[in-house]
Amino acid sequence: MGALPVFRWRLAPDGLATRRQLRALGLRPGGQDVAAQLERPRRRRGPLVAYLYRVDLALPVRPMTPARRAALTKANTARRLCPACRRDAGYVIPTALGTCVPCADPGPHGSDGSTHHE
């Protein structure tokens, strides 16, 4: 395979789409190789790059089965559980912190983050 064709932002030919554009059409790349590259210039930094796929080779998105839905729910629930205090944080715990915000920065209010003192 030779070098990929490169197109400027908004100048890609019809029949090519990014992953997001394919998804909006209910499609996925389906194992095909990248067909081209899209570049959006930026000041003082390298260009933003997006890969383009052929729409005619794209496959339909796989349907969400009950088992896939259950697996996603379980995975997302695990991402909300603080490993330090074992409580549901109510949000996905940032990997940079590794714990919920009250455990990462107890501050003057104790590890639970409340202002109530017993």
Secondary structure, 3 states (H helix, E strand, C coil): CCCCCEEECCCCCCCEECHHHHHHCCEECCCCCCCEEEEEEECCEEEEEEEEEEHHHCEECCCCCHHHHHHHHHHHHHHHECCCCCCECCCCCCCCCCCCHHHHCCHHHCCCCCCCCC
